[in-house]
Amino acid sequence: MPGGRLTQQERRQIALGLADGLAYAEIARRLDRPTSTITREVMRNGGPTDYRADSAHRATERRAHRRRQAARREPQVSPQAHGRDDEAVRAYEEMFTTVLMRTGMPKMMSRVLVCLYTTDAGSLTASELARHLQVSPASISKAVAFLEGQGLVRRERDGRRRERYVVDDDIWYQAMIADARGTADLAEAARQGVGVLGPSTPAATRLENIARFVDFIGESISRAAEQAREILHTKPETDSAKTRTTGTT
């Protein structure tokens, strides 16, 4: 299986495969590449509907150029923890950022959130974020203010009195509950329209159906979030725990 970065010709083959409706695994097989390579390539360059080979190639060249510049500015780069591959981690961060942006989150806010998610400690200082993302402290401050307003991060002081930005294990639960509250507001707004437009009119019927639909979705989200909340606090089993569970030695 060939290594190294994708060539421009390979990117054109990816674009042709997407246009033909091929799955990532099939495109990867034809190029003799891992499926994960194709998935990352597509997701960080527009997704399956907007992927363009030439644009993707230019974007990759720009990213490589920025990394070379950053390496020259900071020759002493700390190695990744746990022996992780630095290139693979950065590619994953870019892909995850793209996914968050597709949900409507602004780019810088997405980059900061992904940076916090992928840090083992789950917390970083403003200077650590700025250094990792190669952006100004002002950009970090603006992004954190937005994320804090959405309930996605919180602030705390460490032992050296430095302010740290933290993502909690409960973050997705809180986000889901907030979404459920938002759907409840939408349902209420739709029902108010029923009285204004007149019961049994086509417009009122449409709004009532919207309210019923949104109510059902909101209640389902809340119920599922409550039932699955403990998953967010699940710790990986140790080898000894697995041995006790399976009864093997």
Secondary structure by P-SEA (a helix, b strand, c coil): cccccccaaaaaaaaaaaaacccaaaaaaaacccaaaaaaaaaaccccccccaaaaaaaaaaaaaaaaaaaaaccccccccccccaaaaaaaaaaaaaaaaaacccaaaaaaaaaaaacccccccaaaaaaaacccaaaaaaaaaaaaaacccccccccccbbbbbbccaaaaaaaaaaaaaaaaaaaaaaaaaaaaccccaaaaaaaaaaaaaaaaaaaaaaaaaaaccccccccccaaaaaaaaccc
